[in-house]
Amino acid sequence: MLKQRILTALVLIPLMLLMLFAAGSGLWAAFCGLMVLLALWEYGRMAGIAQTQQVPYLVGTALFLWLAYLGGWQLPPLAWAAVAAFWLLVMPAWLSGKWRVSANARGWAVGWLLMLPLWFALVHLRQTQGAGSLLALMAVVWIADTAAYFAGRTFGKHRLAPVLSPKKSWEGAVGGMAAVLVYALWARHMGWLFQESGVAATLAAACILTWVSIGGDLLESWLKRAAGIKDSSNLLPGHGGVFDRIDSLIAAVCVYAAVLALA
């Protein structure tokens, strides 16, 4: 299992960095589109969308993304406000109420709400903020996750969400947030992130991004638990599925993009 995880990471990390820093805008958009479509397919399996329905669901989404790229479409501020409201308000209520998704119009819409803003955010942020800043933003999620893991293993005693994700602890969440606070101040000093924000705003943004990234992880954990599966798929040996790898990233990147769009 560990060998598989390492081998998969040795392929995925260089590929992602190559796409992020060297690919043209069209190839980057296509790469992000493939990632989003694979995660959407995995979501559809969790929601119980039949294979016959998955085909039009995914083909229609792919066509929309293609037209969005060709037309240079951007999500309007109202859409970004809805995205922010989902992650900051609806997501906690969803986790609290343990709502289930199903193969109906609402289930389809939830999948789009999760995945489409991520594509717009990744394409737009790379274009406007630069590949380095986008990587620095992604690092927020990776640092939070890594620090939370080690803090939880060392100090974890109080379960954060026993039903949704029994291994997560409040101590781990605090450790992850503390690490991100330090990183955010450093990234601001280096001019990678939050360069136009004051110290207080930077710390507040770091807390919000850490919290929604944890929420994104818990939301996917609940979707899997409700569907009775351990991983979103087996596309990535040793890592599960694409959705498993980007659940926290979806929340953090989308909220960050929403704040920039609404500022």
N, C-alpha and C positions, 0 to 999 in steps of 0.2 A: 504493500500500500504506500509506504513512504517512498519507495523507489519510483512508483508510478507518479506520485505527486511531484517529485523532483524533476523527472523527465518531462512531464507536461509543462511545468513551470519554465524549464529551460527552453522550451519551444515558444510558449505564449508570451513571456516577458520580452524577449528580443523582437518578436513579431509586433507586439503592441508599440514598443518604442520606435521601431522602424516606420510603422504606419504614422505614428504621431509626429515624428520629426522629419521624415523624408518623403512621405507620400504627398502627391498633389491633392488639391481640394476634392476633386472627383473621387479619387481612390480612397481618401479618408472618409468621405461621406458613404461610399459603398461599404467600406470596412465596418463603420458604425452601424450601417443599415443591416448588414449580415448579423452582427452581434444582437441587435434589437430583435430581428426576426427570429433568431434561434431562441432567445429568451421568451419571446411572445409565444412561440410554439410550445415551449415548456410550460408556460402559464396556462395555455389552452388545455394541456393535458391535466393540469391540476384542477381546472374549472370543469372538467368533464366534457369539453367540446369534442364532438365526434370527429374522426379523421375526415369524413366527407365535408364537415363544416370547417375544419382547419384549413383546407385548401383555399376556399374563397377568402377566409379570414386573413391568411398570410399573403396571398396574391394581391388582394385589395390593399393591404398595408404596404406591400412592396411598391405597388403602382403609385400610391400616394406619396411615398418617400421619394420616388424617382421624379415625380412631377414637382414636388416641393424643392428638390435640388435644382432642377432645370429652371424653375420659375423664381428661384431665390426667395422662396417664401420664408417668413418668420412668424412665430406665434405672436399674436397681438397681446398687449398688456393685460387685457381681461383674461385671456387664457393663462398667462403666467400667474395672475392673481389666483386663479382657480387651482393651479398646480401647487402654489404655496399654501393655500388653504387646505388642500388635501393632505399634504405632509405634516402641516403644523396642527391641524384641528381634526380632520377626519381620521387620519391614521391612528392617533391615540384612542379615539372612540371605537374604531374598528377592532383594535387589539383588546380593548376592554370588553366590548360586546361579543367578541369572537364571531363576527359575521362570516358567513360562508358565501362563496361565489358559485354560480352554476352556469350551465350552457344556455344562457338567454341573452337578450339584448344588453342587460345590465352587466352581465359577465364579460361580454365582448368589450363594452365601453370601459370597464375597469382595466382590462388589458391594455387598451390604447392609452388610457390615462397614466398607466405606469411606464409604458415603453416609448411612446411617441415624443414626449417632452425630452427624454434623455437624448434621442437622436438630434433634435433641434439644438439642445444645449451643447452637446459635444461638437457639432459642426460649427455653431456660432461662436462658442468660446475660443476654439482654436483659431478661428479667423480674426476675431477682434482682440483677444487677450494674448494670443500666442501659445505655441505648443508648450513652452516652459511653464507658463502660468497654469495651463490646464493640468500638466503633470503635477505641479505643486498642489493643486486642488485635489487631485486623486490621492496624493500622499496623505492628506488629512484623514481619509478613510482608512488607508493602510496602517497609518500610525495608530489611529484610534483602536483598530481591530487588534493589532499586535500588542499594544500596551495593555489593552483590556484582558487579553488572553493571559499574559504573564502576571498581571496584578491579580486577576481572578484565581489563578493557580496558587499564588503565594498567600493571598489574604482572603480569598473568597469564602464567606460564611453565610451571607444572606442572599437568597435567590432573587434575581431580578424579575423573572417571569417563569415560575416553576412549570406551568402547563405548556407554555409556548416554546421555551428553550431552557431546559433544566440546568444546563451547564453555565449559564450566564449569571453573574452575581452583581450586586450593587457595588461591591468593592472593585470589581473589574471595570465597571462603567466609570467609576470615579477615576481610576487609574488611567483609563483611556482618555478621559476628558482632560486630566492634568497634563498628559503628554501632548495633546493637541494644543492646549493653551501655550505651552512653551514653544512648540513648533510654529504656531501662528505668529507669535511675536518675532521669531527669527525670520520667518518668511516675509513678514512685513518689512523688517529691517533690510532684508536682501532685495526687496522690491519685487518679489514673486507674487505675493497676494496681499490684499488689503492695503496697498500702498497709499491709497487716498483716504484711508480711515484712521481715526485716532486710536489710541491704545484701548480705550474703553469699548469702542465699537468693534475693534478687532477681537477682543476677548469675548464679547457677546456673540459675535458671528461664529467664533470657534466653538462655543458652547452649543449653539443651535445646530451647527453642522454635525457635531459629534452626536448630539441627541437624535437627530433625524436619521443619521446613518445607523444607529442602533435600532431605531424604529423600523427602518427598511429591512434590516436583518430579521427582526422579530416578525414582521409582516410576512415575509417569505416563509419563515419557519411555521407560521400558523397555516398558510396556504398548503404547505406540504403535509402538515399534521392532519388538516381537515381532509386532504385527499388520500391519506394513509400511505404516504411514500416517504422515503428517507432523503432522496436527492431529487432535484428537478428533472434530471436525466443522467445518462452516463456518457455524455458527449466528451467530457474532459476526464480522462482516466485519473483516478486518485483525487479528483476535485468535485466530482458530481457533474452538474450542468452549468450552462452559461449563467442562468438566473442565480444559481448558488454563488457565483463569483462576483456578480455585479449588484446584488440586492441592496447593499449599503451604498454603493456608488450611485445608484439611481436616485435615491433620496437626497444625498448631499449635493450632487451635481445639479439636480433640478432645482433645489431650493436656492442654491448659489446663483444660478442663471436667472431665476425668478426675481431675486432681490436686485440684481443688476438691471434687469429689464424694467423694474418698477421704480428704481431710484431716480 
